[in-house]
Amino acid sequence: MNSYSIKELLKKQPTGDTVEVNGWVKTFRSNRFIALNDGSTIHNLQCVVDFENFDDTLLKQISTGAALRISGTLVESQGRGQSVEIQANDIFVHGEADPETYPIQPKKHSLEFLREKAHLRVRTNTFSAVMRVRSALAFAIHSYFQQNGFYYMHAPIVTGSDAEGAGEMFRVSTLDSKNPPLTENGEVDHSQDFFGKETNLTVSGQLEAETYAMGLGKVYTFGPTFRAENSNTSRHLAEFWMIEPEMAFYDLDANMDLSEDFIKWILQYVLDNCQDDLEFLEKRLLDEEKSKPQAERSEMPLIEKLKFVVENNFKRVSYTEAIDILRNSKPNKKKKFQFLINEWGADLQSEHERFLVEKHFKCPVILFDYPADIKAFYMRLNEDGKTVRAMDVLFPGIGEIVGGSQREERLEVLQQKIKALDIDEKELWWYLDLRRFGTAVHSGFGLGFERMVQFATGMGNIRDVIPYPRTPQNAEF
């Protein structure tokens, strides 16, 4: 007998064939109608039980959450919402789910409650849809780069360098935390640690990816990164996934072109391949927003928003021009911004980025040529000596979704910047070697994967687009 996924069965004709399907019970009504789901689709398969032909003990085992194998005849459905259903001939219970203790009952659960049940929340419609979209996005990302001549590289998870210079890193050590070896100065002696030096979990694979771009031409990383920021917001995680392409012989303009083309391609892939899930998530978002004030609601439904990004050119604006726009804007003049823009050099916040995208330009925006003082040391210094060849892609509802730059390829300039920031040049000897041996113009960017999943699914909190969120005071599961 052929065993099918529910997604496959819902596409079949009601031929009267005998088929087999496995899944979990969503609902069991009137001792007759089982709504079965196996995670392959947002839609359930109705299985009709003639209860007179089944043992009462078996029927009592069928409750929400139970895992079943059902075989029966595939026929035209008499109910609404599906074209086919199964008339069950045989039911096997893989595992029961006690209705008194199984927490994912067929009722509305808050997202906060479901975070506490993260091991089971993927059985809900919302999270199964989000995770299928997440999977499709990950596949699309690999597909895009592989089709465009990029090589996938695995950057190290454990590293001795701090690519961002932020210092908010998780330390990696095997030393006894209660009684570590000390130097003569009374400091922890890391020479006796596993790696013989201080190491941490990576905040970015960029620097290592640059080295490979300068040998393979075009590479990308797609892996976990870690930030020890004590930030309890809907936009931050301590562990998240990053996509970081690096390209030799690309200047900033080519970098901006690539980021726009890449984003449009992966969102189009989701539009083409996740229609059912997007329709469900769009309806969910519309229902959720009914309780919000009009000013806080999305200006576009989810699918329209994705198409809007795909179909419109991204507006390219210099940081200097953006500052003028923000300084003269109504929210700034009326002191509605939490962080007022008074002078050139200010570090833009999410509220400023969203104003530019949602209110002023009404399209995705790429800001470029930022002040050197607010950007990382590896970004190429412009001829004016005060701005760098940086770029950020800004999206509606989120703000910055991509950050990138043309990298500083001149050895002397990079050495001066490292010295000015009091970074130990010995720690970056290998990075400086790129500028000593066959240096060339090169660029890259980083995309926080979870923020892209957030955008594509319409979820309001980044903790709801990753299987097990890692945040301050929370490493459950």
N, C-alpha and C positions, 0 to 999 in steps of 0.2 A: 504494500500500500504506500502511495506517495504521501510524504509529510510536507506540508507547505507552511510558509509564513502567512500571517494574516494579510499582509500587504499583497502577496501573490494571489491569495484566494479572492480578495475583493476585486481583482481585475479579471477573474475568470468568468466564463459564461456558466449559467446554471444548467449543467449538462446531465445532472443526475448521477455523476460519478461518486464513488466512495472515496473520501479524503480523510486525512488525519491532520490535526493541528494541536499545538501546545501553547499554553499561555497562562495568564493570571486572571482570575475572576475580578471584573470591575463591579458588576452587580448580578444578583440572582433574584429575579422577580417571579412571584406567584408560583414558585416551585416549578417554573416552566421555561423561563427565558434567561439564559446565561449571556451576559455581555463579556466577551473574552478579548484580552489584549496581550500581545507578545512583545511590544516595544518596537515593532517594525514600522508602525504607522500610528498616527493620532487616532485613527478610526478603530472602533471595536467590531468584532465579528459576533453576530447574534447566533447562538446555538439553541435550538428548540428541543426541549426535553419532554418526552411523553412520560410523565412521572409514574404512571401506572405500570410501566415496563421496567422501572428501576427500583432497586432496594431502598427502603426508607433510610437505612443507616448510611448508605452512600450519599443520598441527597442532603442529609444533615451535615456532611463534611464539606459541602459546597457553599462557601461564603466568600465575601469580598477579601481578596488577597490570596486565596488558595490557588495552588498551581495544578493545572489539569492537563490531561491529554484526552482529546475528544476525537472520535472517528464517527463518520456518518455520511449522509448523502447531501451533496451540494445542490441546493434547489433555489429557485427564484424566491426572493424574500417577500413576505406578505406585509412586512412593516415598512415604515418610512426611514429614509436615511441610508439604506444600503440596497444593493441590487441582488445580493445573494445571502443565503444563510445556510447553516448546517442543521439537518434533522439528525439529532444525536442517536447513534446506535450503541455506542460503547463509551463509557467515561472511566478514566483512571485518575485517581487523585495522587499526584506526585507529593504534595505536601499541603497540610491544612493551615489555616490562619484563624486562630481563635478570635471571633468577633468582639469578645470582651476586652482583648488586649492589643489587637492589631490597630495601630494608630492612624492608618491612611484609609479612613472610611469615606464612602461616597457623599461627601459634603464639602463645603468650602473651608479650606484651612488657610490660616495666615502664612505669609512667607516666613515670618519670624519663627512660627511653630515648626514649619518644615525644615528650617535650618538646623533645628535641634534633632531632626530625624533625617539627617542628610543621607544616611545609608538606605533609606526607603523612599525618599522624595522623588526619585526618578520614575517611580510608578505612577505619579500623578500626570495628568495631561500636560500641565504647564512645563514641568521639568523634563519629561520625555521629549517634548517639542524643542525645548531649548537645547538639549544635548544632541538631538539629531541635527539641528542647525549648526551647532558647534563642530560636530564631526564633519559635516559638509564643508564648512569654512576651512577646516584644517586640510581637507583633501584638495580644495580649490587652491589654497596657498601653495602646496607642493606642486600641483599641476601647473600653475602659472609659471613658477620659476623653472621647472623642468622643461617646459615648452619654450622658454625664452633663454636657454643656454646657460642657466645657473647651475652650480654644483652645491649640493647640500653638505655642509660641514658641521661637525659636532664640537662646539666650543666647550672648554672645561667647566665643570660645575664648581670645583674647588680651585681657587686661584689666590695668588699673592698680590694681585693688583686691584686697585679700585678705579674702574673705568670712569665713573662719574665724578670722582673726587668728593663725594658727599659724606663718606665715612660712616654711613648708616648700614653697616654690614653685620651679618651673622658670622661669628668666629667659629672656626673649625679647629678642634684641639683634642688630643688624647691625654693631655696632662691631668693629673689629679687636681680637680677643682678645689678641694679642701686643703691640699698641701702641695702646691706646685713648686718645682725647683726654682730657686731664685739666683740672680746674678749677685756679684759683690755689691752692686748699687741697690740691692733689694727689689729689683724688678723681676717679673716672670722671665725665666730663661727659656726662650722659645727655641734655642738651639737644641734643646733636649726633647722638643716636640716631635711628632711623627714626621713632619716634612722639614724639620730643622729650621723653621722660620714661622712667622705669623701668617696664617692663611684664613680665608673666609669663603663663604658661598658667593657665587658670582652675582653681581648686580647687572651685568651686561656681557654679552659675548663679542661686543664690537671690536675691541682692540685685537683679539685673536683672529676674528674674521678678516680684519684689514690685512693681516699678514698673509692669509690664504688668497685674498683677492689679488694681492701683488705677486701671485704665482699662477693662479688659475683663471684670473680675469674677472669672473663674476661668481660670487658665492652667496649663500644665505644660511643663517642659523635659524632654528626653530626649536626652542627649548625653555626649560624653567629658569627663572631668575628670582632673586631674593632681595628684598629691601627691609631693613629693620627700622622702618619709620613707625613711630607710635601714633599712627593715624587711623582713627575710627571713623571713616567716611564711607559713603556709598560708592566711591571711585577708587579706593585703595585696597590692595591686598599685600600681604607680606611675601607670598609666593604666587607668582603668576608666570605666564608664558609670553615669550617675546619672539617676534620675527625680525631678523636683522640682516638685510641684504647689504653687501659691500661690493663696489664695482670699481675696478681700475679704469682709468682714462675717462671717467665721468666727472663733469663739472656740476655746479649746483643746478643749472637749468636742466641738464639731463636727469639729475636726481629727482627734481620736481616732476618732470615728465613721467618718470618710471613710477613714482609713488601714486600719481593720479591714475595712470593706466592700470596699475596693480589693484588699487582699491575698487575701481569700477569693474574690473574683470571678476574679482572674487564675489562682489555683491550681485553681479549678474548671474553668476553660477548658482548662488543661493536662490535668487528669484526663479531661475529655471528648474531647480531641482528640489525645492522645499516648499512648494506652493501650499500644500495642505497644512503644514505646520505654521507657515507664515499667516495664513488666513485665521487659524485658531488663535495665534498670539496677537494678531491685530484686534480680533474681537475681544480678547481678554483685556487688552490695553484700553480699548474704548469703554468697556464696562468699568474698569478701575478708575478711569479719569472722570467719570460722571460725578464722582463725589468730590472732585477737586474744583477750586475756583476757576473760572474761565481763563484767567491770566496764566494759570499754571498748566493748562492743558496743551498737548501737542498741537501744533498748527496743521499737521498733516497726519493722516492715518499711516500705520507702519509701512505697508507695501508702497504707498505713494511716496513716502520719504526715501525708501531705498531706490525707487525709480528716479526720484529727483536727483540723487547723488550720481547715479549711473548716467543720466541723460544730460546733465549740465556741466559745462566747463567750470573748473575750480578757479576762483578769482585769486590772482596773485598780487599781493600788496606788500610793500616794504614795511618794516617795523615802524620807521619814522612816520610814514603816512598813516599807519594805524593809530599811533599815539596822538596825532593831530585830530583824527576822527573821534577818538575816545575822549580827549580833553574837552572837545567842543560839543560832546553829546549831551542830551537832556539828562540822562541818569547821573552823569558826572556833575553837571552844573547844579542839579537839584539835590546832589549828595545822596542819591539812591544807591550808588555803588558802595559796597562794604569797604573796598579799597579804592580810594579816589586817585585819579590820574592827574598829577600836578606837573610832572616834568619828564622830559626824555630820559630814558634809562630805567624806568620802572619795569619790574618783572610782572608780566601780565598774568592775571588770575583767570580762573574758569569763567567768572561772570563777565569779564572783558571779552574773552574769546567768544563766548556765546552771543554777546551783544553784536559783535562784528558779523557773525554768521547768520544769526536768526533775525536781527532787527535791521542792521544796516545794509549788508550786501544781499541777504536772503539767498545764499548759496554757500557751498563749502569754500573755504578760504585757505590759501597758502601764504603765510607770513614769512618773510625772508629778511636777511641782513639785520640781525639782532645786535644789541650792544655786546661787546666782548666781555664786559664785566659780569654779565648774568648768564654766560654760556660756558661750556666745558673747554678745557685747555686744548683739545685736539682739533678745534674748528679753525678753518683757514681765516687768517686775519685779512681784512680788506685793505685797500690802499689808503683809506682814510685813517687807518690806525686805531679806530675806535669801534668798528663793527666787524662781525664775522659772518662768513658765508653759511649761516644756519637757516634752517627752514622748519616750520611747524605746519602740519595740516590740521585745520580746525573743522569740526563737524557740529551740526545742530544737536542740541540736547546733551552734548558731552564736552565740547571744547576741544582741546588738543587730543588727537588720536594717533598722530605720527610726529616724531621729532627726528630731524636728520641734519646733515651738513656736508659741505665739501670739506674734506679733512686737510689739515695743514701738512703739505708735502715738503716744505722747506726746513731743513735741519736746524739752521741757525735760529729761525723764528720760533720753532717748536721748543728748542732749548731755552730760549729767553722766557717763553710762557711758563714752562715747567719750573724754572728758577723763581719767577715772580710769585708763583703759587706755593713755593717751598715744598715742591714734590721732589723726592729723592731720585735723581737721574739714574742711579744705579739700578733702581727697581724697574726702570723702563728701558734698559740698555737694548733689549731685543726690539722694542717698538721704534726706537731711534735708528736702529740698523736699517729699517725700511727706507729711511731718508738718506742713508749713507750709500746703499747699494741699489741703484736702479730706481730712484724715486720717480714718481709720476703723479699727476693730478688723479685723485680718487675720491669717491663719495659713498655715502650710505645713509640708511635711516633705520629707525626702530619703530615697530608697531606693537603696542600692547594688545595681545590677542584677545584678552577678556573684554577690553573696551570695544573691540570690533564686534565681538559676540553680543555685547550689551546693545550696541547700535542696531545690529541685525535682528535682534529678538524683541527690542523695545523694553527689556527688563530695566527697572529703575535702580537696582542695587547690584554691584559687581559681584557680591557674594552669591548671587543666584545664577551665575553663568559659568561657574567652575564646580566640579563635583564636590570637592571638600575644601571650603575656603579657610585660609590661614590668615588670621588677623590678631591684633594684640589681645592677649589673654585667652586665645582660642586655638588650640591644636587638637580638637576632638576628632576621633575616628582615625 
